Amino acid sequence: MFIARLAGIAVFDPVGDQVGRVRDVVVSLRLGRRMPRVLGLVVEVSPRRPVFLPITRVTVIEPDAVVFDGRLNIRRFRQHESETLVLAEMLDRTVRLRTDGDRVTVVDVAMEPTRTRDWVVAKVAVRPPRPARPRGLRRRGESRVVDWDEVEGFSIVEYGQGAAGLLAAFERMKAADLANVVHELPEKRRGEVAAALDDERLADVLEELPEDDRVEILGKLEVERAADVLEAMGPDDATDLLRDLPAEQRENLLLLMEPHEAAPLRRLLTYEDDTAGGLMTTDPVVLAPDTTVAEALANIRNPDLNPALAAQVYVCRPPVETPTGRYLGTVHFQRLLREPPPTLVSGIADTELEPLRPRERLQDVAMYLATYNLVAGPVVDEDGHLLGAVTIDDVLDNLLPANWRETVMEASALEGADPEEEALRRAADDERTGPTEDP
């Protein structure tokens, strides 16, 4: 069973209820050429909590499902020093073939059951590094599968390790879930994963990470790339990240950004972070009065649009860009669905709803959205120009405790250790280092 193929597949109890998804496989490397022993699976259960499922409790492993015996300790998984995570740490490593000394990159590893019903890592899928070396491989860049004892180098700390294989295993994962995976990685691997992600994907992940992780990752990027990633983030999230940086670093990044990308961030930085101006995004859906309902619906169908922003459009006199357009009203998407496609948005805009002012405090913004049952609201200055929109997700982000993301990622329902789990992992430690005698 190639382990990268297990990433993200559903985990079920004996009655068929899904309890989570596979995020990684835990193995214990052993001395010499002995095949690593598989200790268990890291399973992510709600809410985004990784837990350890011993391999002894797994009853079925199929291409689209893992079934276990129903016993699962939901104490948060903590990696022991003697343990290795296959997807997080073994994929993309550079190792050496014992037969000819060639250096190759690990694409995947495969585990298989033994006669004693244990599981071990028996095979390694490798490919030549780029540029490829032709000796011993049939074609440039072609991968092949070798036995575990044919490779060496897994126990050596590697700097500059790639992350393509890890990211391929989780390519369909939502940004919030990938952020949880990144948060759990060692600091070294976090930097390597950030380097491998494209700017858009990294921007999405940074928006979901705790403050300390975001600052750490951004600080390890080349400064030009850090500016590019900030440009790819939503203006409100990019501004929040900039506020966490030292003033000199913040200004350097703003200077490296495209002027039209940096301008809205500079405006947002002028407001306190717990005001409507500090909470708002400068990229709501803004339309001219002569826009039709059909055109409005086409705009909010954009899959890259935040769902809260897609819930309404704002009608302004040209130019229809913040902060220059004069605000006329709001049209909610439910109203758009009820009107004939040729109808002009100016004729159905809600002009009675009083917009927010940029200096209004967080509590007032929350009460405004709750009072009118809104998921977003327009922010307008004293001269009637639309500055942006505040969305419910940003309000909740600021109403929750400052460390709520860490709390979700660090949540643990049980503090006690599971005896069977600890016995299995201690036995693996003994196999790797040799048993120790009691004093």
Secondary structure, DSSP 4 states (H G I P E B T S, - for coil): -BGGGGTT-EEE-TTS-EEEEEEEEEEE--STTPPPEEEEEEEEETTTEEEEEEGGGEEEEETTEEEE-S----SBP---TT-EEIIIIITT-EEEETTT--EEEEEEEEEEE-TTS-EEEEEEEEEPPSSP--TTSSSTT--EEEEGGGEE-TTS--TT---HHHHHHTTTS-HHHHHHHHHHS-HHHHHHHHHHS-HHHHHHHHTTS-HHHHHHHHHHS-HHHHHHHHHHS-HHHHHHHHHTS-HHHHHHHHHHS-HHHHHHHHHHHTS-TTBHHHH-BS---EE-TT-BHHHHHHHHT-TTS-TTGGGEEEEESSS-STTTSBEEEEEEHHHHHHS-TT-BGGGT-B-SSPPBPTT-BHHHHHHHHHHTT-SEEEEE-TTSBEEEEEEHHHHHHHHS-TTHHHHHHH--S--SPPHHHHHHHHHHHHHHH------
